[in-house]
Amino acid sequence: MKNTKMPEAPKLSELSFDELTKEEKKRSAAHISFCVIMGMLVGVVIYITIKKGFTAFTPLPLAFMPLYLIILSSWRNARKEIKSRNAK
């Protein structure tokens, strides 16, 4: 099997201001979408737990927390870069 690498995302400091704002909007949309999905997941898990008790689905929201933290961190880094450029 061929060793294929995923293309790396450009560093935020290397992007122009317009590219950076577009990147921040993409990351913001990803964050909001993930929050909506996680909210629905938590609701379903609570419903299932009430109806059937503790099941294999109960800890699922906790399993996705590291992914949420990565998405949140990515979005915050883009916002920090924009703020640092506006301050200059």
Backbone hydrogen bonds, N-H to C=O, Kabsch-Sander energy under -0.5 kcal/mol:
donor,donor_aa,acceptor,acceptor_aa,energy
4,T,2,K,-1.1
14,E,11,K,-1.4
15,L,11,K,-0.5
15,L,12,L,-1.0
20,L,16,S,-2.6
21,T,17,F,-2.3
22,K,18,D,-2.0
23,E,19,E,-2.4
24,E,20,L,-2.4
25,K,21,T,-2.1
26,K,22,K,-2.2
27,R,23,E,-2.4
28,S,24,E,-2.3
29,A,25,K,-2.4
30,A,26,K,-2.2
31,H,27,R,-2.2
32,I,28,S,-2.7
33,S,29,A,-2.5
34,F,30,A,-2.4
35,C,31,H,-2.3
36,V,32,I,-2.2
37,I,33,S,-2.5
38,M,34,F,-2.9
39,G,35,C,-2.4
40,M,36,V,-2.3
41,L,37,I,-2.5
42,V,38,M,-2.8
43,G,39,G,-2.2
44,V,40,M,-2.5
45,V,41,L,-2.7
46,I,42,V,-2.5
47,Y,43,G,-2.2
48,I,44,V,-2.9
49,T,45,V,-2.6
50,I,46,I,-2.3
51,K,47,Y,-2.4
52,K,48,I,-3.2
53,G,48,I,-0.6
53,G,49,T,-1.5
58,T,55,T,-0.9
60,L,57,F,-1.4
62,L,59,P,-0.6
63,A,59,P,-1.5
64,F,60,L,-1.3
65,M,62,L,-0.8
68,Y,64,F,-1.9
69,L,65,M,-2.5
70,I,66,P,-1.8
71,I,67,L,-2.3
72,L,68,Y,-2.7
73,S,69,L,-2.3
74,S,70,I,-2.2
75,W,71,I,-2.1
76,R,72,L,-2.5
77,N,73,S,-2.4
78,A,74,S,-1.7
79,R,75,W,-2.2
80,K,76,R,-2.7
81,E,77,N,-2.0
82,I,78,A,-2.0
83,K,79,R,-2.6
84,S,80,K,-2.4
85,R,81,E,-1.7
86,N,82,I,-2.0
87,A,83,K,-1.6
88,K,84,S,-0.7
